Amino acid sequence: MKSIPPDSYLKDYKKRRSAFLEELIASTPNLTVRAKEFRRWIDENSPHRDDDEA
């Protein structure tokens, strides 16, 4: 079983975050709604999230 180095998780997270943000900007003209959705996405997908909360 191969182990993935922790920094690759961060790189993957940054790519997914960037793709989500680009799509969000393109599809949501309202800045307030966009900010709320981005914060929600970060809360759900953060690599530093505390897994005990779930």
Biopython code that builds the backbone (N, CA, C, O; Angstrom):
import numpy as np
from Bio.PDB.StructureBuilder import StructureBuilder

atoms = [
    (1, "MET", "N", (0.840, -1.182, 0.000)),
    (1, "MET", "CA", (0.000, 0.000, 0.000)),
    (1, "MET", "C", (0.884, 1.244, 0.000)),
    (1, "MET", "O", (1.727, 1.416, 0.881)),
    (2, "LYS", "N", (0.685, 2.112, -0.995)),
    (2, "LYS", "CA", (1.502, 3.316, -1.099)),
    (2, "LYS", "C", (0.914, 4.427, -0.246)),
    (2, "LYS", "O", (-0.302, 4.605, -0.172)),
    (3, "SER", "N", (1.787, 5.151, 0.379)),
    (3, "SER", "CA", (1.376, 6.287, 1.194)),
    (3, "SER", "C", (1.606, 7.576, 0.411)),
    (3, "SER", "O", (2.652, 7.752, -0.214)),
    (4, "ILE", "N", (0.626, 8.474, 0.446)),
    (4, "ILE", "CA", (0.740, 9.748, -0.251)),
    (4, "ILE", "C", (1.287, 10.783, 0.722)),
    (4, "ILE", "O", (0.765, 10.923, 1.828)),
    (5, "PRO", "N", (2.335, 11.512, 0.329)),
    (5, "PRO", "CA", (2.898, 12.528, 1.216)),
    (5, "PRO", "C", (1.868, 13.606, 1.540)),
    (5, "PRO", "O", (1.054, 13.958, 0.686)),
    (6, "PRO", "N", (1.893, 14.130, 2.757)),
    (6, "PRO", "CA", (0.907, 15.138, 3.166)),
    (6, "PRO", "C", (0.846, 16.360, 2.260)),
    (6, "PRO", "O", (-0.230, 16.931, 2.078)),
    (7, "ASP", "N", (1.972, 16.776, 1.686)),
    (7, "ASP", "CA", (1.942, 17.970, 0.850)),
    (7, "ASP", "C", (1.141, 17.753, -0.436)),
    (7, "ASP", "O", (0.643, 18.720, -1.013)),
    (8, "SER", "N", (1.008, 16.512, -0.896)),
    (8, "SER", "CA", (0.202, 16.268, -2.092)),
    (8, "SER", "C", (-1.281, 16.464, -1.783)),
    (8, "SER", "O", (-2.043, 16.854, -2.668)),
    (9, "TYR", "N", (-1.705, 16.202, -0.552)),
    (9, "TYR", "CA", (-3.082, 16.470, -0.156)),
    (9, "TYR", "C", (-3.368, 17.962, -0.270)),
    (9, "TYR", "O", (-4.434, 18.359, -0.742)),
    (10, "LEU", "N", (-2.427, 18.777, 0.157)),
    (10, "LEU", "CA", (-2.589, 20.222, 0.101)),
    (10, "LEU", "C", (-2.634, 20.703, -1.346)),
    (10, "LEU", "O", (-3.433, 21.579, -1.677)),
    (11, "LYS", "N", (-1.792, 20.148, -2.210)),
    (11, "LYS", "CA", (-1.809, 20.523, -3.625)),
    (11, "LYS", "C", (-3.150, 20.147, -4.260)),
    (11, "LYS", "O", (-3.718, 20.930, -5.021)),
    (12, "ASP", "N", (-3.652, 18.955, -3.950)),
    (12, "ASP", "CA", (-4.940, 18.512, -4.469)),
    (12, "ASP", "C", (-6.048, 19.432, -3.966)),
    (12, "ASP", "O", (-6.938, 19.807, -4.730)),
    (13, "TYR", "N", (-6.000, 19.791, -2.703)),
    (13, "TYR", "CA", (-6.990, 20.687, -2.110)),
    (13, "TYR", "C", (-6.973, 22.032, -2.824)),
    (13, "TYR", "O", (-8.029, 22.583, -3.137)),
    (14, "LYS", "N", (-5.793, 22.558, -3.082)),
    (14, "LYS", "CA", (-5.687, 23.863, -3.746)),
    (14, "LYS", "C", (-6.258, 23.807, -5.161)),
    (14, "LYS", "O", (-6.900, 24.760, -5.603)),
    (15, "LYS", "N", (-6.032, 22.704, -5.878)),
    (15, "LYS", "CA", (-6.583, 22.555, -7.224)),
    (15, "LYS", "C", (-8.108, 22.482, -7.175)),
    (15, "LYS", "O", (-8.787, 23.138, -7.964)),
    (16, "ARG", "N", (-8.645, 21.688, -6.253)),
    (16, "ARG", "CA", (-10.102, 21.572, -6.130)),
    (16, "ARG", "C", (-10.725, 22.895, -5.703)),
    (16, "ARG", "O", (-11.783, 23.274, -6.204)),
    (17, "ARG", "N", (-10.074, 23.596, -4.782)),
    (17, "ARG", "CA", (-10.575, 24.888, -4.304)),
    (17, "ARG", "C", (-10.598, 25.899, -5.440)),
    (17, "ARG", "O", (-11.569, 26.639, -5.604)),
    (18, "SER", "N", (-9.533, 25.927, -6.220)),
    (18, "SER", "CA", (-9.453, 26.853, -7.341)),
    (18, "SER", "C", (-10.539, 26.564, -8.375)),
    (18, "SER", "O", (-11.182, 27.488, -8.873)),
    (19, "ALA", "N", (-10.745, 25.306, -8.695)),
    (19, "ALA", "CA", (-11.775, 24.929, -9.663)),
    (19, "ALA", "C", (-13.162, 25.290, -9.143)),
    (19, "ALA", "O", (-13.994, 25.793, -9.899)),
    (20, "PHE", "N", (-13.420, 25.039, -7.864)),
    (20, "PHE", "CA", (-14.712, 25.389, -7.280)),
    (20, "PHE", "C", (-14.923, 26.893, -7.317)),
    (20, "PHE", "O", (-16.010, 27.355, -7.666)),
    (21, "LEU", "N", (-13.912, 27.659, -6.965)),
    (21, "LEU", "CA", (-14.032, 29.111, -6.931)),
    (21, "LEU", "C", (-14.278, 29.681, -8.329)),
    (21, "LEU", "O", (-15.089, 30.593, -8.485)),
    (22, "GLU", "N", (-13.600, 29.164, -9.333)),
    (22, "GLU", "CA", (-13.822, 29.620, -10.708)),
    (22, "GLU", "C", (-15.266, 29.353, -11.137)),
    (22, "GLU", "O", (-15.911, 30.222, -11.724)),
    (23, "GLU", "N", (-15.768, 28.166, -10.847)),
    (23, "GLU", "CA", (-17.150, 27.823, -11.197)),
    (23, "GLU", "C", (-18.133, 28.698, -10.415)),
    (23, "GLU", "O", (-19.138, 29.147, -10.966)),
    (24, "LEU", "N", (-17.852, 28.935, -9.160)),
    (24, "LEU", "CA", (-18.721, 29.751, -8.319)),
    (24, "LEU", "C", (-18.789, 31.184, -8.835)),
    (24, "LEU", "O", (-19.872, 31.766, -8.893)),
    (25, "ILE", "N", (-17.668, 31.751, -9.202)),
    (25, "ILE", "CA", (-17.631, 33.120, -9.730)),
    (25, "ILE", "C", (-18.420, 33.201, -11.041)),
    (25, "ILE", "O", (-19.148, 34.165, -11.276)),
    (26, "ALA", "N", (-18.269, 32.191, -11.879)),
    (26, "ALA", "CA", (-18.956, 32.189, -13.166)),
    (26, "ALA", "C", (-20.468, 32.020, -13.022)),
    (26, "ALA", "O", (-21.229, 32.540, -13.838)),
    (27, "SER", "N", (-20.901, 31.305, -12.003)),
    (27, "SER", "CA", (-22.328, 30.975, -11.892)),
    (27, "SER", "C", (-23.090, 31.803, -10.861)),
    (27, "SER", "O", (-24.319, 31.743, -10.824)),
    (28, "THR", "N", (-22.397, 32.575, -10.023)),
    (28, "THR", "CA", (-23.062, 33.312, -8.952)),
    (28, "THR", "C", (-22.656, 34.780, -8.992)),
    (28, "THR", "O", (-21.556, 35.128, -8.562)),
    (29, "PRO", "N", (-23.540, 35.653, -9.508)),
    (29, "PRO", "CA", (-23.193, 37.068, -9.591)),
    (29, "PRO", "C", (-23.243, 37.790, -8.239)),
    (29, "PRO", "O", (-22.581, 38.812, -8.061)),
    (30, "ASN", "N", (-24.013, 37.273, -7.301)),
    (30, "ASN", "CA", (-24.179, 37.921, -6.004)),
    (30, "ASN", "C", (-22.982, 37.613, -5.108)),
    (30, "ASN", "O", (-22.723, 36.454, -4.786)),
    (31, "LEU", "N", (-22.260, 38.651, -4.711)),
    (31, "LEU", "CA", (-21.040, 38.482, -3.923)),
    (31, "LEU", "C", (-21.306, 37.870, -2.547)),
    (31, "LEU", "O", (-20.518, 37.050, -2.077)),
    (32, "THR", "N", (-22.393, 38.251, -1.904)),
    (32, "THR", "CA", (-22.717, 37.722, -0.579)),
    (32, "THR", "C", (-22.994, 36.222, -0.642)),
    (32, "THR", "O", (-22.494, 35.461, 0.186)),
    (33, "VAL", "N", (-23.776, 35.804, -1.610)),
    (33, "VAL", "CA", (-24.088, 34.379, -1.781)),
    (33, "VAL", "C", (-22.813, 33.611, -2.107)),
    (33, "VAL", "O", (-22.581, 32.519, -1.589)),
    (34, "ARG", "N", (-21.995, 34.195, -2.968)),
    (34, "ARG", "CA", (-20.727, 33.572, -3.351)),
    (34, "ARG", "C", (-19.838, 33.356, -2.128)),
    (34, "ARG", "O", (-19.252, 32.285, -1.974)),
    (35, "ALA", "N", (-19.733, 34.355, -1.265)),
    (35, "ALA", "CA", (-18.893, 34.252, -0.067)),
    (35, "ALA", "C", (-19.413, 33.165, 0.869)),
    (35, "ALA", "O", (-18.626, 32.396, 1.423)),
    (36, "LYS", "N", (-20.733, 33.096, 1.050)),
    (36, "LYS", "CA", (-21.319, 32.069, 1.921)),
    (36, "LYS", "C", (-21.046, 30.669, 1.389)),
    (36, "LYS", "O", (-20.691, 29.771, 2.152)),
    (37, "GLU", "N", (-21.211, 30.481, 0.078)),
    (37, "GLU", "CA", (-20.952, 29.178, -0.528)),
    (37, "GLU", "C", (-19.477, 28.791, -0.427)),
    (37, "GLU", "O", (-19.151, 27.632, -0.172)),
    (38, "PHE", "N", (-18.598, 29.754, -0.625)),
    (38, "PHE", "CA", (-17.167, 29.468, -0.533)),
    (38, "PHE", "C", (-16.783, 29.081, 0.889)),
    (38, "PHE", "O", (-16.006, 28.145, 1.082)),
    (39, "ARG", "N", (-17.307, 29.779, 1.879)),
    (39, "ARG", "CA", (-17.025, 29.417, 3.281)),
    (39, "ARG", "C", (-17.562, 28.027, 3.607)),
    (39, "ARG", "O", (-16.910, 27.259, 4.314)),
    (40, "ARG", "N", (-18.757, 27.700, 3.090)),
    (40, "ARG", "CA", (-19.336, 26.377, 3.312)),
    (40, "ARG", "C", (-18.446, 25.306, 2.690)),
    (40, "ARG", "O", (-18.188, 24.272, 3.305)),
    (41, "TRP", "N", (-17.975, 25.558, 1.462)),
    (41, "TRP", "CA", (-17.123, 24.585, 0.788)),
    (41, "TRP", "C", (-15.822, 24.373, 1.566)),
    (41, "TRP", "O", (-15.364, 23.243, 1.736)),
    (42, "ILE", "N", (-15.238, 25.476, 2.034)),
    (42, "ILE", "CA", (-13.995, 25.370, 2.799)),
    (42, "ILE", "C", (-14.234, 24.568, 4.079)),
    (42, "ILE", "O", (-13.423, 23.708, 4.421)),
    (43, "ASP", "N", (-15.320, 24.832, 4.785)),
    (43, "ASP", "CA", (-15.640, 24.093, 6.007)),
    (43, "ASP", "C", (-15.767, 22.596, 5.742)),
    (43, "ASP", "O", (-15.327, 21.780, 6.552)),
    (44, "GLU", "N", (-16.365, 22.237, 4.614)),
    (44, "GLU", "CA", (-16.579, 20.825, 4.301)),
    (44, "GLU", "C", (-15.339, 20.130, 3.735)),
    (44, "GLU", "O", (-15.209, 18.913, 3.860)),
    (45, "ASN", "N", (-14.432, 20.882, 3.119)),
    (45, "ASN", "CA", (-13.331, 20.266, 2.386)),
    (45, "ASN", "C", (-11.931, 20.591, 2.906)),
    (45, "ASN", "O", (-10.943, 20.140, 2.327)),
    (46, "SER", "N", (-11.833, 21.343, 3.958)),
    (46, "SER", "CA", (-10.533, 21.761, 4.460)),
    (46, "SER", "C", (-9.666, 20.563, 4.864)),
    (46, "SER", "O", (-10.143, 19.661, 5.552)),
    (47, "PRO", "N", (-8.398, 20.549, 4.441)),
    (47, "PRO", "CA", (-7.516, 19.447, 4.838)),
    (47, "PRO", "C", (-7.150, 19.535, 6.325)),
    (47, "PRO", "O", (-6.601, 18.587, 6.885)),
    (48, "HIS", "N", (-7.447, 20.647, 6.948)),
    (48, "HIS", "CA", (-7.133, 20.821, 8.369)),
    (48, "HIS", "C", (-8.370, 20.676, 9.248)),
    (48, "HIS", "O", (-8.338, 20.992, 10.437)),
    (49, "ARG", "N", (-9.454, 20.197, 8.656)),
    (49, "ARG", "CA", (-10.714, 20.037, 9.365)),
    (49, "ARG", "C", (-10.568, 18.965, 10.440)),
    (49, "ARG", "O", (-9.865, 17.970, 10.265)),
    (50, "ASP", "N", (-11.238, 19.196, 11.529)),
    (50, "ASP", "CA", (-11.227, 18.246, 12.630)),
    (50, "ASP", "C", (-12.258, 17.152, 12.316)),
    (50, "ASP", "O", (-13.460, 17.419, 12.337)),
    (51, "ASP", "N", (-11.809, 15.942, 12.030)),
    (51, "ASP", "CA", (-12.714, 14.863, 11.639)),
    (51, "ASP", "C", (-13.616, 14.390, 12.768)),
    (51, "ASP", "O", (-14.566, 13.648, 12.516)),
    (52, "ASP", "N", (-13.351, 14.794, 14.000)),
    (52, "ASP", "CA", (-14.175, 14.388, 15.130)),
    (52, "ASP", "C", (-15.530, 15.074, 15.122)),
    (52, "ASP", "O", (-16.442, 14.630, 15.818)),
    (53, "GLU", "N", (-15.687, 16.151, 14.347)),
    (53, "GLU", "CA", (-16.926, 16.877, 14.310)),
    (53, "GLU", "C", (-18.025, 16.108, 13.595)),
    (53, "GLU", "O", (-19.203, 16.287, 13.904)),
    (54, "ALA", "N", (-17.666, 15.269, 12.660)),
    (54, "ALA", "CA", (-18.661, 14.563, 11.829)),
    (54, "ALA", "C", (-19.378, 13.475, 12.564)),
    (54, "ALA", "O", (-20.236, 12.804, 11.991)),
]
sb = StructureBuilder()
sb.init_structure("model")
sb.init_model(0)
sb.init_chain("A")
sb.init_seg("    ")
for serial, (resi, resn, name, xyz) in enumerate(atoms, 1):
    if name == "N":
        sb.init_residue(resn, " ", resi, " ")
    sb.init_atom(name, np.array(xyz, "f"), 0.0, 1.0, " ", f" {name:<3s}", serial, name[0])
structure = sb.get_structure()
